[in-house]
């Protein structure tokens, strides 16, 4: 980049920051991923380490031998677990560079035998259409299973192994974009975790104020939607007219994998403020008619890609219906985290400037109605891949909910304004129409209520957005 171009870009970025101090600003120079160094094959054959390599070739060879020893066919499962435990101790005291070398060895050195894979593939191809086809297919699938999977299984057998592996994958996540060599290990771990954390192995538990303080502290730390301000705030969220449920794994008994917070009320909530009001009068839960899911938080970065949120909501609905037969309506009060980013790319610049001061306007104001229309367009649109544009919408609509209502000033907090100008949305879980809504979404139509459909119709058209489906009001 020429000096004059750099100066012009710097001045432009400075002005952008002055106009919108809270908006993220791109770096002056684009961050290019660091080129990967030598492969572990080359380093294992070398005599000296190069700059940027944490372990010397001799240390790398020893670490590889230790990893291979974990799955040595001549040792028992118990001994393999002991060896895995010693490697876990080494890893915990290793620095970031040594851990990277550990990941690279796992990713590059424990691959399926290409010769065996080709042989099994040829055998399967020859068996297609014969009585041996099914057996040949099983043999082919087995040939593609890498020794890496066996290493992970041995680590998981250790009493602390599951915790260790989940933390390891979490530590590896920031490196994936910079070093594609790690993708094999990441994909393998995601596959294994999807098996180990299958819904059939998880326990649904209610978390209350009587739960251990250490568990409640984790709720405070992991809350990802509405920050917990104090212990009194947390106590209010666990009051009698509130419910909090989490999924737990038997190997992580005091660690919620995901948890949801629910308010028992008498109407669909339009603002988060009364739900989090510590001074609000408690409702007689026996008379509650609505359950509002207002916060869902995943807690383990290492389980990214392993989905159990949809099962959590279904199980919680079943539990609440058994406990409170009067409950008839199940809905959310949800943030719209992707809205402002999407608007920055689609709305006219002069309109974006006007919206910076909408926080104090009533919902009936012209600018507010215009912004609500754009929001409805966003929530009713699909990406090129046929998925809802907003990540929260993607989750709830994928579970069979519909876009029910937009709520002006639903979240007046600074975070709410940064995300969506304070607008929140209700997704309705109509238990009789979940399958119908999922089918509509699969056909490329977002299910919305008549009220939201009206906002979409009155809003400016946005190119390349898929049509919505208006569903009957309940």
Residue pairs with C-beta under 8 A, 6 or more apart in sequence:
1 9
1 29
6 28
9 28
10 28
13 25
13 26
13 28
16 23
16 25
17 23
17 25
20 356
22 418
33 177
33 178
33 179
34 178
34 179
36 179
36 180
36 181
37 50
37 52
37 53
38 46
38 50
38 53
39 108
39 181
40 60
40 64
40 101
40 104
40 105
40 108
40 109
41 108
43 49
43 53
43 57
43 60
44 57
44 60
44 61
44 64
45 57
46 57
47 57
48 56
48 57
49 55
49 56
49 57
53 97
53 101
54 95
54 96
54 97
54 98
54 100
54 101
55 63
55 97
55 98
55 101
60 101
60 105
63 101
63 102
63 105
64 105
64 109
66 83
66 86
66 87
66 90
67 87
67 105
67 106
67 109
67 110
67 151
69 75
69 83
70 80
70 83
70 84
70 87
70 151
70 154
70 155
71 80
71 147
71 150
71 151
71 154
72 80
75 83
77 154
77 157
80 154
80 157
81 154
81 157
81 158
81 161
83 154
84 154
84 155
84 157
84 158
84 161
85 158
85 160
87 155
88 155
88 158
88 160
88 161
88 164
91 99
91 102
91 164
91 168
94 102
99 171
100 175
100 179
103 168
103 172
103 175
103 182
103 185
104 179
104 181
104 182
106 148
106 151
106 185
107 148
107 181
107 182
107 183
107 184
107 185
108 181
108 184
110 146
110 147
110 148
110 150
110 151
111 146
111 147
111 148
111 184
112 143
112 144
112 145
112 146
112 147
113 143
116 143
117 140
117 143
117 144
119 143
120 136
120 139
120 140
120 142
120 143
120 144
121 140
121 143
123 136
123 139
123 140
124 133
124 136
124 137
124 139
124 140
126 136
127 133
127 135
127 136
127 137
146 184
146 188
148 184
148 185
148 188
149 188
149 192
152 165
152 188
152 189
152 192
153 192
155 161
155 164
155 165
156 162
156 165
156 192
156 196
158 164
162 196
162 249
162 251
162 252
163 251
163 252
163 255
165 189
165 193
165 302
166 193
166 252
166 300
166 302
166 303
167 302
168 189
168 302
169 186
169 189
169 190
169 193
169 301
169 302
169 303
169 304
170 300
170 301
170 302
172 182
172 185
172 186
173 186
173 301
173 302
173 304
175 182
176 182
176 183
176 186
189 302
190 304
190 305
190 306
193 302
193 303
193 305
193 306
194 305
194 306
196 249
197 249
197 257
197 303
197 306
197 308
199 308
199 311
201 249
201 250
202 247
202 248
202 249
202 257
202 308
202 311
203 247
203 248
203 249
203 250
204 245
204 246
204 247
204 312
204 315
204 316
204 319
205 245
205 246
205 247
205 248
205 256
206 243
206 244
206 245
206 319
207 215
207 216
207 219
207 238
207 244
207 245
207 246
207 256
207 259
208 238
208 244
209 216
209 235
209 238
209 239
212 254
214 254
215 254
215 256
216 234
216 238
218 254
218 255
218 256
218 299
219 228
219 234
219 244
219 256
219 259
220 228
220 234
222 256
222 259
222 297
222 299
223 295
223 297
224 295
224 297
224 298
225 294
225 295
225 296
225 297
225 335
226 272
226 276
226 294
226 295
226 411
226 413
227 415
228 234
228 237
232 278
233 276
233 278
235 278
236 242
236 276
236 277
236 278
236 280
237 244
237 261
237 276
238 244
239 282
240 282
240 285
241 263
241 264
241 265
241 282
241 283
241 284
241 285
241 288
242 261
242 262
242 263
242 264
243 261
243 262
243 264
243 291
243 316
243 320
244 259
244 260
244 261
244 262
245 259
245 260
245 262
245 312
245 315
245 316
245 319
246 256
246 257
246 258
246 259
246 260
247 256
247 257
247 258
247 259
247 308
247 311
247 312
248 254
248 255
248 256
248 257
249 255
249 257
255 299
255 300
256 299
257 298
257 299
257 300
257 303
257 308
258 296
258 297
258 298
258 299
258 308
258 309
258 312
259 296
259 297
259 299
260 293
260 295
260 296
260 297
260 312
260 313
260 316
261 293
261 294
261 295
261 296
262 291
262 292
262 293
262 294
262 316
262 320
263 269
263 275
263 291
263 292
263 294
264 283
264 285
264 288
264 290
264 291
264 292
264 324
264 327
265 275
265 283
265 288
265 289
265 290
265 291
265 292
266 283
266 287
266 288
266 289
266 290
267 289
267 290
268 290
268 292
268 329
268 331
268 333
268 404
268 405
268 426
268 428
269 275
269 290
269 292
269 294
269 333
269 426
270 333
270 405
270 407
270 410
270 424
270 426
271 333
271 407
271 409
271 410
271 411
271 412
271 424
272 294
272 333
272 410
272 411
272 413
272 416
272 424
273 412
274 280
275 292
275 294
275 333
285 324
286 324
286 326
287 326
288 324
288 326
288 327
289 326
289 327
289 328
289 329
290 327
290 328
290 329
290 330
290 331
291 317
291 320
291 324
291 327
291 329
291 330
291 331
292 331
292 332
292 333
293 313
293 316
293 330
293 331
293 332
293 333
294 332
294 333
294 334
296 309
296 312
296 313
296 395
298 309
309 395
310 395
310 398
310 399
313 399
313 429
314 399
317 330
317 429
317 431
320 327
320 330
321 327
329 428
330 428
330 429
330 431
331 404
331 426
331 427
331 428
331 429
332 396
332 401
332 425
332 426
332 427
332 429
333 407
333 410
333 424
333 425
333 426
334 392
334 393
334 396
334 424
334 425
334 426
334 427
335 392
335 411
335 416
335 419
335 420
335 424
336 375
336 378
336 379
336 390
336 392
336 393
336 419
336 420
336 423
336 424
336 425
337 390
337 391
337 392
337 419
337 420
338 378
338 389
338 390
338 391
339 375
339 378
339 390
339 419
339 420
339 421
339 423
340 418
340 419
340 420
340 421
342 378
342 389
342 390
343 352
343 355
343 374
343 378
344 352
346 374
346 462
347 355
347 374
351 370
354 367
355 367
355 371
355 421
358 365
358 367
358 368
358 371
358 421
359 409
359 412
359 417
359 421
359 422
361 367
361 368
362 368
362 408
363 369
363 372
363 408
363 409
368 408
369 458
370 459
371 421
371 423
372 406
372 408
372 423
372 455
373 455
373 456
373 458
373 459
373 460
374 459
374 460
375 406
375 420
375 423
375 425
375 455
376 403
376 406
376 448
376 452
376 455
376 456
376 459
377 456
377 459
377 460
377 462
377 465
378 389
378 390
379 388
379 389
379 390
379 393
379 403
379 406
379 425
379 446
379 448
379 452
380 403
380 446
380 448
380 452
380 453
380 456
380 465
380 468
381 388
381 389
381 446
381 462
381 465
381 466
382 388
382 389
382 444
382 446
382 465
382 466
383 389
384 464
386 444
386 466
387 394
388 394
388 397
388 398
388 441
388 446
393 403
393 425
393 427
396 427
396 429
397 403
397 427
397 437
397 441
397 446
397 447
398 438
398 441
399 429
399 434
399 438
400 429
400 433
400 434
400 435
400 436
400 437
400 438
401 427
401 428
401 429
401 430
401 434
401 437
402 427
402 428
402 430
402 433
402 437
402 447
402 448
402 449
402 471
403 425
403 427
403 446
403 447
403 448
403 449
403 452
404 425
404 426
404 427
404 428
404 448
404 449
404 451
404 452
405 425
405 426
405 449
405 451
405 452
406 423
406 424
406 425
406 452
406 455
407 423
407 424
407 425
407 426
408 422
408 423
409 422
409 423
410 416
410 422
410 423
410 424
410 425
411 417
411 419
411 420
411 422
411 423
411 424
412 422
413 422
416 422
416 424
428 449
428 474
430 437
430 471
430 474
433 471
436 447
436 471
437 447
437 471
440 446
440 447
440 469
440 471
441 447
444 466
444 467
445 466
445 467
445 468
445 469
446 466
446 468
446 469
447 468
447 469
447 471
448 456
448 468
448 469
448 470
448 471
449 470
449 471
449 473
450 470
450 473
452 468
453 468
453 470
456 468
